[in-house]
Amino acid sequence: MQNSTQWVEIGALDDLIPGTGAAVRVEGKQIAVFRTDDGLFALDNRDPFSDANVLSRGLTGDIAGRLVVASPVYKQHFCLKTGECLEDDQQKVQSYPVVERDGRVFVAAVGEA
């Protein structure tokens, strides 16, 4: 892990079910963390269309080669890597660096992203 980034431990890798998301609180902010076959991803949990903290409950998948999560409210798709909305390029959610080390998962401190 890089020395300049402050990492916040959020739990064990085994606690994240592959193909699903989990909501965690990092420095008072809700973050959606996803575990897929391609790795770990972290996004703001707040859906900008419904203004609800629900992205962690969305379904993950692949659209045209992009890993996405579908919001469970209005079904917009957000890229797991960048947070970009596939249906509306004016909307985006913040993405955060996330790493696994010795079976533990860490997200970059919210102020660091």
Secondary structure, DSSP 8 states (H G I E B T S, - for coil): --SSS-EEEEEEGGGS-TTEEEEEEETTEEEEEEEETTEEEEEESEETTTTEE-GGGSEEEEETTEEEEE-TTT--EEETTT-BBSS-TT-B--EE-EEEETTEEEEE-GGG-
